[in-house]
Amino acid sequence: MKAIILKQVGGIENLTLAELPTPSIQANEVLVQVKAIGINPVDNFVRQNQFGVDNFLKPAPGEDTYVLGWDISGTVIETGSAVNTFKKGDEVFGMVNFPGHGKAYAQYVAAPASHLALKPANVSHEEAAAATLAALTAWQALVTYAKVQRGDKVLIHAAAGGVGHYAVQIAKHFGAYVIGTASLANRGFVQELGADEFIDYSAEKFEDRVKDADVVLDSIYGDHVLRSLEAVKKGGRLITLLAFIEGNIAQKVQEKEVFAHRLGVSSNGQDMQQIAQLMQDRHLRSYISETYPFTELPKAHQQVATGKTRGKIVVTV
Ligand SMILES: NC(=O)c1ccc[n+]([C@@H]2O[C@H](COP(=O)([O-])OP(=O)(O)OC[C@H]3O[C@@H](n4cnc5c(N)ncnc54)[C@H](OP(=O)(O)O)[C@@H]3O)[C@@H](O)[C@H]2O)c1
């Protein structure tokens, strides 16, 4: 089968088309013929950093062929002996083995059945492949940890990005009042997602406008999370995707009696099923700003690396 391997940690020129054996499956796995792949900032991070390879790809001892990627949508062509949730011909999507060696940049992927959900018939493979790592992150942040409820005021940073655009829709679905931050060019997009208020982060300090959020989802580097702690109300909830709750962040969290959690998204088929249901009912949609053919996957990395992606970037196989 065709796969894109990472020859060595570094630039996009290290992502190379290769011929690899089609994977064999374990009893708990299915073999998926991949139709579309979602690309995320972590793909870039792992490509460029040995630390990323060690911590997110986690290759098995002696394993020296790295195949990046975790987000797939495709068709089941074989099922392991212990799998009774899917059958040959089912269309499925999910985030495979994250953190771990997902090996998604390939024509065929061996995936634990417990990481997948049935793809709704009214959702394309591209839309489904997009709604995996990023949608799971939004779901686990807002639903699993922040336990978002009707009437909550929810501040979502990077509301126009992969995670953010799902987070706005999920928070609205749960009945929250949503404030999204992005640059002015994304105002209309964020409002169309359902946000009640928009803050252009380059023109205004969000913490000057928001001081009483029940929930803040922070996904920006640097001291941004300290500013988010200004925006969350006493006793509120803060979920971070980058900053760890330590040092002066932990001190401020304690002072404000905030529930704070640094999320590390993880593969979860039950969460995928919730996402699939929302997508089937059209309460959750993927916005795909660009789609690349498999051979141009390195260009997809380049686009995601800009940090300016609107919605998601997808590769078709
Ligand atoms: N811990 C975890 O499990 C986990 C999971 C998923 C993602 N992450 C991390 O979370 C971050 C976001 O992921 P993603 O997939 O959503 O990335 P993404 O799709 O690349 O995000 C791009 C978006 O970020 C927005 N943005 C950039 N700087 C901003 C700022 N200062 N304020 C508000 N918006 C800003 C951009 O909007 P404008 O163009 O309008 O500036 C753009 O739409 C990444 O660093 C990723 O690695 C962590």
The ligand as a Gaussian input file, in Angstrom:
#p B3LYP/6-31G(d) Opt

LIG

0 1
 N       -3.902000      19.291000      24.416000
 C       -4.584000      18.724000      23.436000
 O       -5.071000      17.592000      23.565000
 C       -4.791000      19.477000      22.146000
 C       -5.715000      19.001000      21.209000
 C       -5.941000      19.730000      20.049000
 C       -5.221000      20.900000      19.820000
 N       -4.293000      21.314000      20.716000
 C       -3.538000      22.557000      20.479000
 O       -4.475000      23.627000      20.512000
 C       -4.097000      24.607000      19.562000
 C       -5.276000      24.879000      18.627000
 O       -5.498000      23.723000      17.827000
 P       -6.328000      23.844000      16.484000
 O       -6.370000      22.524000      15.845000
 O       -7.612000      24.541000      16.736000
 O       -5.348000      24.819000      15.665000
 P       -5.598000      25.608000      14.330000
 O       -6.778000      25.060000      13.601000
 O       -4.308000      25.690000      13.596000
 O       -5.961000      27.090000      14.849000
 C       -5.924000      28.118000      13.917000
 C       -6.771000      29.267000      14.429000
 O       -6.137000      29.904000      15.542000
 C       -6.580000      31.241000      15.538000
 N       -5.692000      32.077000      16.359000
 C       -4.353000      32.203000      16.255000
 N       -3.884000      33.029000      17.229000
 C       -4.981000      33.430000      17.948000
 C       -5.168000      34.263000      19.098000
 N       -4.141000      34.895000      19.703000
 N       -6.426000      34.420000      19.592000
 C       -7.484000      33.809000      19.007000
 N       -7.371000      33.012000      17.903000
 C       -6.130000      32.814000      17.405000
 C       -6.588000      31.629000      14.076000
 O       -7.545000      32.625000      13.891000
 P       -7.124000      33.994000      13.138000
 O       -6.644000      33.539000      11.764000
 O       -8.386000      34.765000      13.119000
 O       -5.999000      34.592000      13.936000
 C       -6.946000      30.320000      13.359000
 O       -8.293000      30.295000      12.917000
 C       -2.849000      24.093000      18.857000
 O       -1.711000      24.652000      19.465000
 C       -2.907000      22.609000      19.110000
 O       -1.654000      21.996000      19.088000
 C       -4.057000      20.635000      21.867000

